[in-house]
Amino acid sequence: MLTNQDIRFAVAPMMDWTDRHCRYFHRLLSRRARLYTEMLTTGAVIHGDRGRLMAFDPFEQPVALQLGGAEPAALAKSAALVETFGYAEVNLNVGCPSDRVQNGAFGACLIREPALVGDCVKAMKDVVGIPVTVKCRIGVDDQDPEQALFALAEKCVASGADALFVHARKAWLKGLSPKENRDVPPLDYALVHRLKRALPDVPIAINGGLTRMSQIEEQLKCVDGVMIGRAAYHDPALLLAVDPQLFGEPAPAADLFEAVDAFLPYVERQLEKGERLPAMTRHLLGLFAGMPGARTFRRRLALDAVKPGSGAETLLRAVGEVRAAMARHSEFAEAG
């Protein structure tokens, strides 16, 4: 069973972003954040190369795997495999509006079928001991959000869902691209707050448009948890504030430089296994956003990391650009 503290802060599952390298680095920034994989379909879990698709480092824990699918039996089989792999949670995607998801009639399409979502949750709960959670939108297309969200939540809770993660926007399956769906539909935080008041015993986290710690702390007055997406990726420094400000515990690293130093042994281990440097450094491009030397840091990683034979020294040189720029900035400020 998940507690409110378990979902107090989470990094959302993001396709092409929250892979195992990204999650390892995020764990170096926060011990308490709940981390999520990219979505995997039931077909990939059941028939794919599970060793490649589902592998993770124990250091990432607590880490949850997000499933995409709409067939209770397939989801149950997949959830059992997720548990076998050692994940801390299985999460059902009821919010993604991509064409791939629409073609498979799952993701956000399922918001129209709350009874089926309930069946899916129950099928998974019947076969696993780890928490089963749901991530959803507040409705799709012309649905009334209040009716759609409450109907979906009712079925999920009745079927034993351990927590709900609600992206406080509609998903428009017609007329908007997945990218536009992240920003264009208006946010309705108040609706999620009403859902929490209606379900006081159900852990509920809110997602969407939250980019600053002050916003996160404000939301935590109304819901149990906050899930952030792109903000964690574009401004990883936000994660360094999570443990001290939300949990009253020291951050794992004193600053971003120390976090990179802690990441280097992992980078070297992965390189020895044949992984390419840009597969890891691409997750660091937003690391020093707004700091002197950040542009040079990004350029070095973008241009040099992709060169054949690039190793950890490439990352060190890029970080060195930021250190040098900060030193120059400090000297200039003192001289002024």
C-alpha positions in Angstrom: 0.0 0.0 0.0 1.3 3.4 -0.9 1.4 6.2 1.7 1.0 9.9 1.1 4.8 10.2 1.7 5.5 7.7 -1.0 3.9 9.9 -3.7 4.7 13.3 -2.2 7.1 14.0 -5.1 7.5 12.0 -8.3 9.1 12.5 -11.7 6.6 11.6 -14.4 7.1 8.8 -17.0 8.2 10.5 -20.2 8.8 8.8 -23.5 12.4 9.1 -24.8 13.4 10.8 -21.6 13.1 8.8 -18.4 15.2 5.9 -19.4 17.6 4.1 -16.9 20.4 6.6 -17.4 18.1 9.6 -16.7 16.7 7.9 -13.6 20.1 7.0 -12.2 21.1 10.7 -12.5 17.9 11.9 -11.0 18.4 9.6 -8.0 21.7 11.3 -7.4 19.8 14.5 -7.0 17.0 13.1 -4.7 16.8 10.0 -2.6 13.1 10.5 -2.0 11.6 11.3 -5.4 9.6 8.4 -6.9 10.9 7.7 -10.3 9.0 6.2 -13.3 10.1 4.4 -16.5 9.0 5.4 -19.9 5.8 3.7 -20.9 6.1 0.1 -22.1 3.2 -1.6 -23.8 2.0 -5.0 -22.7 3.1 -6.4 -26.0 6.7 -5.2 -25.4 6.7 -6.6 -21.9 5.3 -10.0 -22.9 7.0 -10.5 -26.2 9.9 -8.1 -26.3 13.5 -8.2 -25.1 12.7 -7.8 -21.4 16.4 -7.8 -20.3 17.0 -4.7 -22.5 13.6 -3.0 -22.0 13.1 -3.5 -18.3 16.5 -3.6 -16.8 17.3 -1.0 -14.1 19.9 -0.4 -11.5 18.8 -1.1 -7.9 20.2 2.4 -7.0 17.1 3.8 -8.8 14.7 2.5 -6.3 11.9 3.4 -5.6 11.2 3.1 -9.3 7.9 2.2 -10.9 7.2 0.9 -14.4 4.4 2.4 -16.4 2.3 0.0 -18.6 0.3 0.8 -21.7 -2.5 -1.5 -22.6 -6.3 -2.1 -22.5 -6.7 -5.8 -22.1 -7.0 -7.0 -18.5 -5.4 -10.4 -19.1 -2.4 -8.9 -20.9 -2.0 -6.2 -18.2 -2.1 -8.9 -15.5 0.5 -11.0 -17.2 2.7 -7.9 -17.7 2.2 -6.7 -14.1 3.4 -10.0 -12.8 6.5 -9.7 -14.9 7.1 -6.2 -13.6 6.9 -7.5 -10.1 9.3 -10.3 -10.9 11.8 -7.7 -12.2 11.7 -6.0 -8.8 9.9 -2.8 -9.5 8.3 -1.0 -6.6 5.0 -0.2 -8.4 3.2 -0.8 -11.7 1.4 2.3 -13.1 -1.4 2.1 -15.8 -1.2 4.8 -18.5 -4.7 6.4 -18.9 -3.4 9.7 -20.1 -1.1 9.5 -23.2 -2.7 11.0 -26.3 -0.2 10.0 -28.9 -1.2 8.5 -32.3 0.5 5.2 -31.3 -1.6 5.0 -28.2 -4.8 6.0 -30.0 -4.1 3.3 -32.7 -3.9 0.8 -29.9 -7.0 2.2 -28.1 -5.3 2.6 -24.8 -3.8 5.5 -22.9 -6.1 8.6 -22.9 -8.7 6.6 -24.9 -9.4 4.6 -21.8 -10.9 7.7 -20.0 -14.0 7.0 -22.0 -14.2 3.5 -20.6 -14.0 3.8 -16.8 -15.4 0.3 -16.3 -12.7 -1.2 -18.4 -10.1 0.7 -16.5 -11.5 -0.7 -13.3 -11.3 -4.2 -14.8 -7.7 -3.6 -15.8 -6.7 -2.4 -12.3 -8.4 -5.4 -10.7 -6.8 -7.8 -13.0 -3.4 -6.5 -12.0 -4.2 -6.2 -8.3 -5.2 -9.9 -8.3 -1.8 -11.1 -9.4 0.7 -8.7 -7.8 1.6 -7.6 -4.3 3.2 -4.3 -5.3 1.1 -1.2 -5.6 -1.0 -0.7 -8.7 -1.6 3.0 -9.6 -3.2 5.0 -12.4 -2.0 8.1 -14.2 -4.8 9.9 -16.1 -6.0 13.1 -17.6 -9.2 14.9 -16.4 -11.1 13.9 -19.6 -10.8 13.7 -23.4 -12.2 15.9 -26.2 -15.8 17.1 -25.4 -16.2 15.1 -22.2 -17.3 17.0 -19.1 -14.1 16.9 -17.0 -15.9 16.7 -13.6 -18.0 13.7 -14.7 -15.2 12.0 -16.6 -12.6 12.3 -13.9 -14.9 11.3 -11.0 -16.3 8.3 -12.9 -12.8 7.1 -13.7 -11.6 7.6 -10.2 -14.6 5.8 -8.7 -13.9 2.7 -10.8 -10.2 2.8 -10.1 -10.7 3.0 -6.3 -13.4 0.4 -6.3 -11.0 -2.0 -8.1 -8.2 -1.4 -5.5 -6.0 1.3 -7.1 -3.4 2.3 -4.6 -3.0 5.9 -5.9 -4.1 8.3 -8.6 -1.8 10.6 -10.5 -3.9 13.2 -12.3 -2.6 15.4 -15.1 -4.9 18.4 -14.6 -5.6 18.9 -18.3 -7.9 17.3 -20.8 -6.4 15.3 -23.6 -7.6 16.3 -27.1 -7.4 13.2 -29.3 -8.6 15.2 -32.3 -7.0 18.4 -33.4 -3.9 18.6 -31.1 -0.5 16.9 -31.4 1.0 15.2 -28.3 3.3 18.2 -27.9 0.3 20.6 -28.0 -1.5 18.4 -25.6 1.2 19.2 -23.0 0.5 22.9 -23.1 -2.7 24.0 -24.9 -5.6 22.4 -22.9 -6.1 24.7 -19.9 -5.1 23.4 -16.4 -7.8 22.8 -13.9 -6.1 22.3 -10.5 -9.3 23.0 -8.7 -11.0 20.0 -10.1 -8.2 17.7 -8.8 -8.5 19.4 -5.5 -12.2 18.6 -5.4 -11.4 15.0 -6.3 -9.1 14.8 -3.3 -11.8 16.2 -1.0 -14.2 13.6 -2.3 -11.7 10.8 -1.8 -9.8 11.8 1.4 -8.4 8.3 2.0 -7.0 7.8 -1.5 -3.5 9.0 -2.2 -3.8 11.6 -5.0 -1.0 13.4 -6.8 -1.3 16.3 -9.2 0.6 16.8 -12.5 0.9 19.5 -15.1 2.5 22.9 -15.4 4.4 22.8 -12.1 7.9 24.1 -12.5 8.9 25.8 -9.2 9.2 24.6 -5.7 6.9 27.4 -4.5 4.2 26.0 -6.8 4.8 22.4 -5.6 4.5 23.4 -2.0 1.3 25.3 -2.7 -0.2 22.2 -4.3 0.7 20.0 -1.4 -1.7 22.0 0.7 -4.5 20.4 -1.3 -3.3 17.0 -2.5 -1.0 14.3 -1.3 1.7 14.5 -4.0 3.1 16.3 -7.0 4.4 14.8 -10.1 6.5 16.9 -12.4 7.6 16.2 -15.9 9.7 18.4 -18.2 10.8 20.7 -15.3 12.8 17.8 -13.8 14.5 17.3 -17.2 15.1 21.0 -18.2 16.0 22.2 -14.7 17.4 19.2 -12.8 18.5 21.6 -10.0 14.9 21.6 -8.9 15.4 18.0 -7.8 18.2 19.0 -5.4 15.7 21.0 -3.4 13.2 18.1 -3.0 14.7 16.2 -0.1 15.4 19.2 2.1 12.3 21.2 1.3 9.7 18.5 1.0 11.1 15.8 3.3 13.3 17.7 5.8 16.3 15.6 4.8 19.7 16.6 3.3 20.1 16.5 -0.4 22.4 13.7 -1.7 24.7 16.2 -3.3 25.8 19.6 -2.2 25.4 21.1 -5.7 25.2 20.1 -9.3 28.9 19.8 -9.7 29.0 17.2 -6.9 26.1 15.4 -8.6 28.0 15.1 -11.8 31.1 13.9 -9.9 28.9 11.2 -8.4 27.6 10.3 -11.9 31.0 9.8 -13.5 31.6 6.3 -12.1 28.3 5.2 -13.5 29.2 6.7 -16.9 32.5 4.9 -16.9 30.8 1.6 -16.0 28.3 2.0 -18.8 31.0 2.9 -21.3 32.9 -0.2 -20.4 29.7 -2.2 -21.2 29.6 -0.6 -24.7 27.1 2.2 -24.1 27.7 5.4 -26.0 28.4 8.6 -24.1 25.5 10.7 -25.6 23.0 8.1 -24.4 23.9 9.4 -20.9 24.9 13.0 -21.5 21.8 13.9 -23.4 20.0 13.9 -20.0 22.4 16.5 -18.6 21.9 19.2 -21.2 19.6 21.3 -18.9 21.9 20.8 -15.9 23.4 24.3 -15.6 20.5 26.3 -17.0 20.8 30.0 -16.3 24.4 29.7 -15.0 27.5 31.2 -16.6 28.9 28.8 -19.1 25.7 26.8 -19.6 25.6 27.4 -23.3 29.2 26.3 -23.8 28.5 23.2 -21.7 25.5 22.3 -23.9 27.4 22.9 -27.0 30.4 20.8 -25.9 28.2 17.9 -25.0 26.1 18.2 -28.2 29.1 18.3 -30.5 31.8 16.3 -28.7 29.9 13.5 -26.9 28.8 12.1 -30.2 32.3 11.7 -31.6 33.6 8.2 -31.8 35.5 7.1 -28.7 34.2 10.0 -26.5 34.6 9.2 -22.9 34.0 10.6 -19.4 36.7 13.2 -20.0 34.4 14.8 -22.5 31.8 15.4 -19.8 34.6 16.6 -17.4 35.7 19.2 -20.0 32.2 20.4 -20.5 31.7 20.8 -16.7 35.1 22.6 -16.6 33.7 25.2 -19.0 31.0 26.0 -16.4 33.5 26.1 -13.5 35.7 28.5 -15.5 32.8 30.7 -16.5 31.6 30.9 -12.9 35.1 31.8 -11.7 35.3 34.6 -14.3 31.8 35.8 -13.3 32.8 35.9 -9.7 36.0 37.8 -10.3 34.1 40.3 -12.4 31.5 40.8 -9.7 34.2 41.3 -7.1 36.0 43.8 -9.3 32.8 45.7 -9.9 
